[in-house]
Amino acid sequence: MQKVFKSVWFLSLLLILIPSLISAQTAFPKLSVGIEESTNPSDFVLTIQIVFLLTILSLAPSILIMMTSFTRLVIVFHFLRSALATQTVPSNQILIGLALFITFFIMKPVINEINKTALQPYLQEEITQTEALKRAGEPLKAFMVKQTREKDIQLFVHLRGAEAPGSASMIPLSTIIPAFIISELKTAFQIGFLLYLPMLVIDMIIASVLLSMGMMMLPPIMISMPFKILLFVLVDGWYLTVESLVKGFV
């Protein structure tokens, strides 16, 4: 009993002394965030620039999706997976990753032009931030105009109530971006329809064969899926699909 009492007393003493020992020997950092008055106007401008940069970084995924080839690619890949009826194979992570890297491949000339005409001169302090943003928007605008149907551009110009611009360079980004998005959606759905057609023919053939054999309780999709995969592999479907998508942006 005495041993138990001594053990409890010793542990209690340690619990009391350890915090004081740690506080005496260890200096913990203190982090504080506050707002102070500044006498230099440039400090306030720098703060606004940091907030603007953080806003741009938070919107970067949306910019990547809406202003590049990513939208068309990822929609077509999802249509392809649905046509093959492979459920979650390939997974969403694989399809999004593939679409992302192909997007970088397609957008590389645009990225290089932005780096050459806007980013590098800005880093070398040859142009202002406003001029750099203006120059960076020109290659993106040219890319989107090239892929956007004239009908879609006219729609948003009309909805805005503005006059028809004389050239594509006069169209603001706020008009081109939504026109580009709906144009990409239509193109992606057209490609998805073409991908579905051969797979639909296989489904109809398998369903007719099963019905003629009296096997009405057997789901046709269980029999047609291996044939779809076999056909897709034999014609090298991924090669043809990616080749067609990339050439569509050239």
Order of alpha helices (4+ residues) and beta strands (2+ residues): alpha-alpha-alpha-alpha-alpha-alpha-alpha-alpha-alpha-alpha
